[in-house]
Amino acid sequence: MEDKKLIFKANYLKLFYHHFITYSPHLFLITIVVLLLPHLSTLVIPNLGIKLSTLAIAFTLLVCMVTICIMNRPRPVYLIDLTGYKPSDAHKVTRRTILKQFVDCGEFTEESLVFQRRMLERSGLGEATYFPKSLLSMPIDTCLTTAKEEAETVIFGAVDEILRKTGVHAKEIGVLVVNCSLYNPTPSYTAMIVNRYKFRGDVICYNLGGMGCSAGLIAIDLAKNLLQVHPNSYALVVSTENMTLNGYLGNNRSMLVTNSLFRMGGAAILLSNRRSDRHRAKYRLIHTVRIHKGADDRSYSCVTQEEDTDGKIGVSLSKDLMIVAGEALKTNITALGPLILPISEQLLFLATTILKKIFKFNIKTYIPDFKLALEHFCIHAGGRGVLDELEKNINLSPWHMEPSRMTLYRFGNTSSSSLWYELAYCEAKGRIKKGDRVWQIAFGSGFKCNSAVWVALRTVDGVKENPWVDEISKFPVHVPKVVPLLM
C-alpha cells in the first residue's frame, strides 16, 4: 500500500511538473500584459494609429500559439544503441549436426529426412548457426521448462548487454515492449524482465505474441507511439523467437521448412525521446509503415501454426507465400514511397499506374529506385527465396543485399530480431555515415509487411560490442545456390 501511495505521488508530481513547465510561460506573459493594459491603452503608435494595448494582446496571442505548436509537435524518437545476442559456442551447430539430430531422434520418415537435407543444402545458411540445448539433446526435449531456459538465456543476454553498453539503469526505463510469437509464458516476458532487473513499479509494459517475423517493427512502432505521450522517457524493445517450441517433429512437408531456416537469437533496442540524448544517439526514427493484408483469406492463411494429422504442432507455410509477400510489399512501398522518394520517381510511378489501370496500357508498373532515397537496406533474412525476390523486385545490388544474406548465412532466420543483426553488420563494416538513411523491412504471419526508416545522427565507427566484430573480416563470403551436405 505504501508503495502504491509513493508511485501515485511520483506520477502526480511528474504530471504537475510537466504542465507547469508547459504552461507557466504563457501564464506569466498573460499576467504581465493584463497588468500593463491600463497603462498601454492610452498610448498610440505614431503615424499608425494603433494602440499599444492592441499590439500587446496580438503579440501575446501569437507567442502562445507558437509555443503551443512547438510543445505539441511530435517528439523525436532516438535509437541510443542496439544489441544482437550471440549465443555461446555450446549452441553452435553445423548443417551436418542438425541433420544428424533429425536422423537420431527417430521421428522423421526417410522421405522427410531427404526433404530436410535438400532444404539445408539450398537454405543459404552456413556452418555456425545456433540451436537451443533443448533441440541438441537426445532425446529432443521440447517442454515448457526448456523453452523458458532458452527464453531467459537469449533475453537476459541481450538486455544485460544493452544496459551495459548504454549505461542506462533499469529504473530509468519507462516503457518496455517484448515480442515473441510462439511462446508466451505466464508470468509474461515483461514480468520476467521487470523481476530480473527490478524495474520501477510504474513501467509501461506490453507483450506482443503471434505476430510473426515482422513483430519487431510493430514493437518499434508501439514504442514510438508511447514515447509521444510519455515525455522524458526511455523505451526498451526486446525481439526474439523461441526455437524450442518452434521445432517440428512430424512429417507434414509444409511444416518441415521451418526446421531448416529458424535459429536461436534475439535483440534489444534502447529508444529515447529525451532531446538531451540526441548527441549520443545513433539514429533517429523517421517513418514507420505498417501494412496488414489479413482481410484477404489467402494472405491470412499462408503462415499458420497448427497440428498435423498426428497431433504434432508446427508452422505451416503455404505455396502462396511468395505471391502474398510480393503483394504486401507493393502495398507497403506504395505507402512509403511518397514519404521518402524524390518527386521525379513519384511522378514516373504515378504515370505508369494511370496508363496501366485507367487507359489499360500493356506496360509494367514502374518500380521506383529506392536507392535514390536510401543508403542501406535491412531486409528480413527469412530465406534465400525471399531475399532473391526482393533483390529483383526493388532492383538492389549485391552490396545492398549483403547484410541480409550474410545474416542468413551466419545466424539463420532469427525471426523478428534478424533486422538488428543486419544493422549490426552494417555498423561492424563501418558503412554507417552521418546522414545515411536505413530502411528495415520485414514480413510476418497475418499477413503483414512492416517497415521503418532511420537516419544516422553520426558516423558509427569503432564498434566494440557487436555480434559481428570478432569475425567481421571474414565477410562477405560467397554462398552458392546449392551447398551439398555430406554425411
N, C-alpha and C positions, 0 to 999 in steps of 0.2 A: 504493500500500500504506500509506504514511504517513497519507494522508487517511482511509482506512478505519479505521486504529487510532484516529485522533483522533475520528472520528464515534462509534466504539464506546465510547470513554472518556466522551465527552459524554453519550451515551444512558445509560450506566451510572450516571454521576453524577446525571443527572436522575431516574432511577428510584430511586436511593438517597435523594436529597433528598425525593422525593415520599413514600416510605414512612416516612422519618424524621419528616417534618412530620406525617404522618397518625397514626402510632402512638406517637411519643415521649411525648406527654402521658399516654397510657394506661400505658406502662411506668413513667413517673415516679410516677404515682399509686399503681400496684400496689406498687412498691418501697417507698414511704413506708408504706403500710398493712402490708406484711409486716414491716417493721422495728418498727412500733409495736404489732403484735398481742400480743406477750408482756406489754406494759405495760397494754394495754386489756382483756385477757382477765379481769383481776381486778376491773375496775371495772364497776359496775352502776348503771343509771339509777334513781334513787329512785322508788318508787311503781309503776314499770312492770316491774321485774324483768328488763330487757333488758340484756345485756352490751354494753358499748361496742364490743367486737371484732365482734360480730354486726352491729351498726349500721354500723360502718365498712366491713365486707365488702359489705353490701347497698348502701350508698351508692356504693362503688367500682364495683360491677356496674352500677348504674343510670347512673352517669356514662359508663361505657364504652359501654353500649348506646345512650344518647342521642347520644354523639359519633359512633359508627359510623353510626347512621341519618342524621345530618346530613352526614357525609362521603360517604355513598353515595347521597344524593338526586341526581336529575338535575341536571346543570349547566345554568344558564341560557344560552341562545343569543341573543346580541345582534347586531343589524344596525347596524354602525357607520355605513356610508354605501353609496350605490349610484350607479351612473352608467349612462346610456344613451348609446351612441355616436351622434354626429351627424355624418354624412359631410359633406365639403366640397361646395360648390356645383357642382363639376365632375361630381358624381354625380347632381345633381338632375334630375328628369325630369317632364315633363307627360304627361298621358294621350295627347296628340297625338303627342309624341315617341316614346312606346312603340309606338303603333300604326304609326307610320312605320317604325320599326325592323322590326316584323313584316312589313310590306309589302316593304321593301327587301331583306330577307335572302333572299327568293325561296323559302323552304322551305314556305310555307303555301298551301293551296288557297284559292280565293275563299270557299268555304263556311266554312273555318276562320277566315279574317280577319273575316267577318261575325259569327261567333260570339264571337270575342275582343273585337270592338268592342262588341257588346251586353253582354258581361260587364264591360267597363271602364265602360260607362255606368251600370251597376247595382251596381258594386262597393262604393261608399261611399268610394273613395279620391279624394284631392284632386290638385292640380296641382304638388306639391312633394315627392313621394316620391323614393327613391334606388335607382339601379341601379349595379351594379359596371361598371367600364370594359370588362370582357370582353363585356358584353351591349350596350354602347353603341358598340362598334367596328363597322366594316363591312369585311370580313365578321365576323360574330359569332364570337368566339374562346373556345370553352369547352374549355380544356385544363387539365391539372394545374398548369401554371405560372401561368396567370391565376387559377385557383382559389386557389392558395397566396397570390398577391398580394392577393386580396380578403380572405382569412382574416387575413393579417398586418395589413392596413390596419385592419380592424374590431377585432380582438382587442387589438393593441398600442395602438390609440387608446383603447379602454375601460380597459385596465389602467393605462396612463400616467395617465389622469385619476383613477382611484380611488386610486392610490398618492399622487398629488399632493394630493388632497382630504383624505385621512386622515392623511397624514404617516407612514404605516407603511412601513418599509423591507422590501424583498423578502425579506431573510434572516430577518425576524421571522415570516414566514408558514409555518405547519407543515402546512397541508392545502391542496391545490389540486385543484379539480374543474372540468372543462370539458365542456360538452355541445354537440354538433353532429351532426345526423342524417345528412346526405347526403354529407359529405366528411370522411373520417378519414384523414389523411396518415400517412406513415411518414418520419421520426420523428413522434411524436404531437403533438397540440396542447399537452399539458402539457410535453413536452420542448421545444417551440418557446418556451414562456413561460419555463421554467426557464433555457434558454440565453440568452434575451434579457435577463432581469433578474437572472441569476446567483443563483437561489435556493440555499439551502443543500442539502447532499447528502442529508440525511435527510427532506426534504419528502415527504409522503404524497400521491401523485398518482393521479387516476382520470380516464379519458376515457369519456364516455357517448355512444354512437352508435346511430342507427337507432331512437330512442325518441320521435321526433315533437315536436310543439309543446309538449307538457307536460313535456318533459325538464328544463326549468329548475327546476321544483318538485321533480322527482326528485333533481336535483343539490343543492338546498337540503336535502332530507331526508337524503341521504347525508352531506353536510357536518355536519348536526346530529348524526347518529349517531357520526361520527368525533370530533366535539368532546366527546362524552360520555366517551370513553376516552383522550383526549389533553389533559390539563389545561394551563391557561395557554397557550392556542394561538389563533392567527388562522387563519381559513379563507377562501380566495379562491375564489369561484364565478364562472365565466365562461360565459355563454349566448349562442349565436349560431347562424346557419344560413348556408349557402353558396349564394348565388344563381347563381354561375357554373355549378355542376353541378346546379342545380335548374331551369334554363331548359329548356323542352321545345320542340324544333324539328320536331315531327311533326304529324299531323293526326287523332289519336285524341281525340275530343271530351272524354272523361272525364279526359284528361291536360292539356287546354288551360286548365282553370280556374286552375291554379296560376300561370300566366303573368300573369294579371290581378290576383292578390292578393299574392303574395310579393314582399318588397322587402329591400333590404340594411339590416342593423342588428345590434346586439349590445349586451350589458350586462355589467357587472362588479359584484359584490356582495361586500363585506367583512364577514365574521362573526367573532365573538369569544366565548369562554367565560370571559374574564377579568372577575371581578366589579368590578375597578377601572375597566373600560371602560363600566360602566353609566351613569356621569354624562355621557358624551359620545355614547353610542349613540342612534340614532333610534328603534329598535323592538326589541321582544323577541318571539321566536318562541313562540307559544302552542301551536299544533297543526299537524300535517301529516296529511293523509288521502290515501292512495293506493288507487285502485280500478283493477283490471285485469280486463277482460272478454274476454281472449284465448281463453278456453276455448270461447267461442261462435264458430262458424265465420263467421257473418255479421259479427260485430264484428271478428274477426281480419283479414278480407279487405276491409274497407271503405276502407282507405287503404294502398295498396301501391306500391312502386317496382318498375317492370317495363319490359320492352321492348315496343314496339308491333310490328305486323306488318312494319314496315320496319327493325326492329332499333334504333330510337331510344328512348333511355331517358327515362322520365318518371314522375311520381307520379300514379297513377290514383285518382280519388275516386268511390266507389260512390254510387248513388242512395239507398242506405240510410243514408248518413252521418248525417243529421239524426235519424233514428229511433234509431240506435245511440248517438249522443251524448246524446240525451234519456234513454235507459235508464241509461247510465253516470252521468249527472248525478243521477238519482234515487237510485242506489245510494250515491253519494258523500254527498249531503246527508242520507241516512238514517243514515250512519255519523257524519257531522259534527254533526248536529242535537243529539243527547244531550250533546255536549261543550260546546255554547255556548248553546243555546236556553233561554228561561225554561220552567219546568215546565209552565205553562199551555199553551204551544204544543206541548210534547211530548205532553201528555195528549190534546189535540184530534187530533193526528196519529195517535196510537195508537188512539183510539176509532173514527175513521173507517176505519182499516185493518182493525180487528177486524170492524166491521159489514160491510165490503165482502168481506173474504177468508173469514171464518168463517160469517157469517149471510147472505152473498150479497145484501146490500142493493145496489140500483142507485144508488149515490152515488159522487161523485168523492172520491178520497183528498184529505184536507186538506193543502194546501201551507203549511207554517209560514211565518210572517212573519219572515224573517231580518233585516229592518230593526230589529227589537227587540233584536237581539244584535250587530249590526254597523253601523258608520257609513259605511264605504267599500267599494266593490266594484270589483275589478280583474279583469275577465273577458277572457280571451284574445281579442284582436282578430282572430279567424280569418276573419271575413267578415260582411257585413251580415246574412245569413240566420241565422248562429249567434247574433249579438247580439239580433236580433229575437226568436228563440225563448226565449232566457234571460230577456230582459226580461219576456216574457209568463208564462213558467213560474214564475219566482221573484217575480213581481209587483213589479218595481222601477220607480222613477220615471225620467224622462229625466235628472234631476240625477245619480242614481246611475249611469246608463249613460254619462254624458258622458265620463269618462276613457277608456273603451274605444272609443267612437265617434270621439272626436277623435284618438286614437292611430291608429285605422284610417285616418282621413282624412289625417292629416299624415305618418305613417310607413309606412302599409300593414301587411300581415301580416309582421312580422319574426320569426315563429315563436316560439321559447321566450323570446325577450327582450322580447316585447310587453308582458308584465305589468309590467316595470320602467319602460317608457316611461309606462305608465298611472299607476303610483305616483308617478313624477316629475311627471306632470301635476297630481296632487292636491297635491303639495308646492309646485309653482310657483304654483298658485292660492291657496295659503295655507289649504287646507282641513284639514290635519292638526293636530289639537289634542291636548294631553296626555290620555292615557286612551282615545283613539279606537281602534277595532278595524278592521283592514283584512282583507278576505277576497280572496285571489287564487285563481282557479280556471282551469284550462286542460285542453284535450283533446289527445290525441295518438294516433298510429297504434298498433295493437296489439289492442284499443282501450283507451285509458286515460283516466281522469278524475282529476286530482290537484288538491288544494287545500292552501292554507296560511293560517293566521290569525296576524296580528301585532297587537301592542298598541303604540301610540305612547308612548314614555317621556317625551317632551317635545313641546311645540308646535314644529312645524317651520315656521319663517318666515325671511324674509330669505335665501332660497336664491339663491346667486350662480352656481354652476356646475351647469347643468341643461340638457338638450336643448331645453327649452321657454322658458327665461327671457327670451330676447331677442325673443320674439314671443307670449308668453302673453296679452297684452292683446287679441290678435285673436280669441281663442277664448272661448267656443264659437262655431261657425259652423253655420248651417243646411245640412244635407246632404239634398237632395231624393232621393226614391226612384230617380229616373232623371235623369241629367245628360247631355243629348245631346252627342255628340262630333262636332264638325265638322272636316272636313279641308280 
